[in-house]
Amino acid sequence: MTNAEKLQNLLELEIIPDLEVAIDELFEEIDKAKNATKEQKEDLEELREMRTECFAIVEELKRDELEAEEIDELLTELVEMKTEE
């Protein structure tokens, strides 16, 4: 399996689903409180931006638009982030 495939799998099977769960949970908190705090709004925006970036990376991978170095760097960075959780 190439690093591009590993990166795509990591994004599609772990990172994006985790982001979507976090977004859903944040929406539930906001719904229960009937109002979003400034911090919650900022968190929600950050999570949405991260999800959008992940989808963009997946699309770039599918179109073979990323250099091997970029793929390696992204893969390393995301694996480190997942390990820290």
N, C-alpha and C positions, 0 to 999 in steps of 0.2 A: 504494500500500500504506500503510495507516495505521500509526501507531506501535504500536498494540496488536498488529497482525499481525506487525510487525517483532519486537516483544518476544517474542511467542509462538514465532515461527520461531527466534529466537536461542536461546531456552530449549530447545525441543524438538529442534532440529537440531544445536546446538553445545554448550551448557552442560551439559545433562543427560547426553548421551552422554560428554562429557569427564569428568564426575564419576563416571559408572559405570565408565569405563576406569580412573580413578585408584583407585576402590574395589577393583576386580578386581586391579590391580597390587599394592596394599597387602596384599590377602588372599594373593596369591602369595608375597610376601616373608615374611609371617607363617608361611605353611605351610612354606616352605623352612627357616625358622629353628626351626620346631616350637614357637615361643613368641612371644608379642607383647610388645614393650617397652611401657612406660608411654606413651612418645611415639607409638608406632604406634597404641595404643588410642585416644589422644586425637585423632590425625589421622583415624582411621576414624570416630569419633563426629562429628567436625566435618564430614567429607565427607558422611556420611549426613544430618546436619541440613541442610546446604546443598541436597542433592538433594530432601529433603522440602519445603523452602521453595520450591524451583523448581517442583515439582509443584503446590504450593498456589497459586502465582502463576498457573500455566497454568490451573488450575481456575477461579480468580477471573476471569481473562480470558475464558474460555469462557462464564461466567455474567454477563459484563459488569458486574462488581462493583467495578472499579477506576476511579478518576477519571482524567481525562486527565493531570493533573499528576503523579499517582503513576506512571502508565505512562511518561511522559517521563523522570522521575527514575530509575526502574528501568532503562530502556533506556540512558540515558546512563551510569549506574553500571556496568552489565554490559559495555557496549562498551568502557569505559575499562579494566575488568579484563581483558578479552580482548586489548586492545591491549598491556597490560603484559606479557603472557605471552611 
